[in-house]
Amino acid sequence: MTFEFEELDYQATPLGEISLRRRAEPRLEGTIVYEVKLGDEFLMSSLFTEAEEQLARLALAALANRDGPLDVIVGGLGLGYTAAAALEDPSVASLTVIEVMQPVIDWHRRGLVPLGKRLCADSRCALLRADFFALATSEDGFFAGEPSRTVDAVLLDIDHSPDHWLNPGNCAFYTTTGLQYLAARLKPGGVFGLWSDDLPDAAFTRLLENVFGSCISHIVTFPNPYTGGKSSNTVYLARM
C-alpha cells in the first residue's frame, strides 16, 4: 500500500489546536512533506525552508569577524530548520531555542520531525518552553536569575510578519519600546534577525534602524513547485 497521509500528532494549546502531518505530495513524485497547522491555518512546511535557514546563515555571516564563541537565541522552534542551520556554524557555542508550545518541543524529543534527533543530540542546543515575547520584554531577560546576561544574536521566526501575528498580544514587541528591550539583551555589535512572510516594509526597516543603529532587509527567493515559479520571504538583519 502506498503511503499518502498521516496525522502524527494533534494537541490543544492556548493558541488553538496544533497538528503535525506527514504526507506524500503526488505533484512532486511522492516527496514526503511535513506540515504544521494551527487550527485551519498552515504554519510551516518542510517543503519551504530556505528563508528559515537563511535567517540563521545571514545573521551568523554578519558576525563572522567576531572573536570568540557565539551565544545565540532562536525564537520559535517550528520544524527546526533555523536552529539546525545555526548549529552548522562551529562558532556557535550555545543555542537556546524558545518555544511556547510544548507539543512542538515534544515532536523533536520524540523524533517525529526530521531534524528532531539531530537538535536534541547536539550538546550546544537547549529547548526552552517559554513565551519568547514575554522574556524578551521582561526585566529579567532570557535567562532566569541572570538579568545581565547578553547574547550575540537573536533570531526570530514566530509571527507571519511584523504586523501579522499568531497572537495579538505579540504586537507590542514590534514597537520602539519592545525592540529596545530586545536590544538591551544583545552584546555590542550583536545582531537581531527576523523572518517575515511579507516583502520588506519600509516603515519597519526605519524602526529597526532607529532602535539598533542599522538594518538590512534581505529578500530570499526560492522555487515554488506548486506554482512553477518563485516565492519570496524577507529576512531583516538589525545590528547594534
Stockholm file with secondary structure:
# STOCKHOLM 1.0

chainA/1-240         MTFEFEELDYQATPLGEISLRRRAEPRLEGTIVYEVKLGDEFLMSSLFTEAEEQLARLALAALANRDGPLDVIVGGLGLGYTAAAALEDPSVASLTVIEVMQPVIDWHRRGLVPLGKRLCADSRCALLRADFFALATSEDGFFAGEPSRTVDAVLLDIDHSPDHWLNPGNCAFYTTTGLQYLAARLKPGGVFGLWSDDLPDAAFTRLLENVFGSCISHIVTFPNPYTGGKSSNTVYLARM
#=GR chainA/1-240 SS CCCCEEEEEEEEETTEEEEEEEEEEGGGTTEEEEEEEETTEEEEETTCCHHHHHHHHHHHHTTTTCCSCEEEEEECCTTSHHHHHHHTSTTEEEEEEEESCHHHHHHHHTTCSTTHHHHHHCTTEEEEESCHHHHHTSSSTTSTTCTTCCEEEEEECCSSBTTBCSSGGGGGGGSHHHHHHHHTTEEEEEEEEEEESSCCCHHHHHHHHHHHSEEEEEEEEEEETTTTEEEEEEEEEEEC
#=GC SS_cons         CCCCEEEEEEEEETTEEEEEEEEEEGGGTTEEEEEEEETTEEEEETTCCHHHHHHHHHHHHTTTTCCSCEEEEEECCTTSHHHHHHHTSTTEEEEEEEESCHHHHHHHHTTCSTTHHHHHHCTTEEEEESCHHHHHTSSSTTSTTCTTCCEEEEEECCSSBTTBCSSGGGGGGGSHHHHHHHHTTEEEEEEEEEEESSCCCHHHHHHHHHHHSEEEEEEEEEEETTTTEEEEEEEEEEEC
//
